[in-house]
Amino acid sequence: MTDSRKHTVLAAIPLAGTLCATAGAVDIIAYLLFGKIFVANMTGNTALFAASVLTHDWRQAALRFGVVVAFVAGISVAHMGMRKLVVRRERRLRLITLAVEFVLLSTLTFAP
């Protein structure tokens, strides 16, 4: 790995950590409030979908399958959108937006 690439990867660690923390906060809040459905990470939904199919709980299977489909749709839309956002100024704006979102979600975690 070149020195510049290594520096770029190291510089991205705080953002990656912030995104992981945000995803974790969103996941646990939604899991607790919305009937044990993960919204940020799909491993749990995929495993629970399979368990629902194996136990013939079709209502839960359909719910979890729908969440995974929505997640994949979100990935597709975000990917198309991100490909168009290549201007440096817009990149900075996205980072600021993510930071604000993280602060708001963290604050809401402790709200009654």
Steps between C-alpha positions, in 0.01 A plus 500: 500500500642838405555765764230727355250213490590404857450862610161511325388179672616623841327835447173318428500309832315771699227519235471121484470488878235771497302317233522172696382673816213664313395170343514331839292772665241493222484121513440467874248784512299350216535147637360603836227729366380326184439138588851353489587608145853606414514801268871571464659155486345211310683198643248470783202541266639241260552246780158572651340472154649153461384401850149628423485295180622188682234543771231584241440843655407657167397838643841553660675357194319746272579791733870418517521434126338838434754674720789334315347598162460861622863497616620377159284766329659764723845376404409521132361853527793620712750345259344676203492826692855471626634445151369843407645676804866540420554868569721558802267761650209258491712232665574734790130582529418128525757455777351791694151354451613162633663663801182697579291183459727311738474774764121514467460122518735480797299771676171323425637181651483664842166677449205369701 
